[in-house]
Amino acid sequence: MSKIKRSFCLVSILAATAFFVLGLCLLCQNRVYAAEYGATENAPNASDQVTGQGGFSLTFDSDSGTLSATVRILLILTVLSLAPSILIMLTSFTRIIIVLHFVRAAIGTQTAPPNQILIGLALFLTLFIMWPTFQQINEDAIQPLDRGEITQDEAMEAGMMPIRQFMYGQLKEKDLNFFCEISDTTYEDYDDVPFVVLVPSFILSELRRAFTIGVVIYVPFIVIDMVVSSVLMSMGMMMLPPTTISLPFKILFFVLADGWELVIQGLIRSFYY
């Protein structure tokens, strides 16, 4: 048995070495091919030539100011990978999802509505609130860039301006001053504030507003819990969990008060007033 194992190990090592040498040869052959055709005009894919002394360059399509298809795909994939963070941190999604979770926790239903419903509702409310901002980004940045009227840097600045204006309207002055003080930043106008200072100020303001709304939502349900607990204790039913009795009353109160309409209306109005 030991001879069979040794033979198997020897064959495995030889096979791995052969594959390694074969791959190295193919790699070297590709490099030689690129070096031979890098400086000639007859090279395949002349727009993607390997230039100079072993380096490479990214060229524009016919020098018209638009990126090549490969670079565009790379940029799109980068934006898609960062899209969840951008959606959560730079829009109204943070405040909405926190308030909706506070509503569910205040009522006392553990999984009703489920997380998928809350996240979907928060996404569509975010789309509704941010739609004017998205339209302005499309008109000021995306369409002019697609027509070749502006450069990428100008499109980036034009696209960031509506987002900055939205965040300016929501953040609190003391949060902005706090981060400016830490970063040693001075500003005379909001446009002078760096983006890396503006974003955490906006997030802190959103968390404060969301928890403030959550406290207001919790108060009437806490009153119902206290009333039910007092009644049960006065009746001597101390072994009966108060949440079992108070849950139907809280759901009934929420339905009679049309709670979802009040919560959603309050959330939307909190971004406009």
Beta strands, then each sheet from edge to edge (+ up, - down):
end
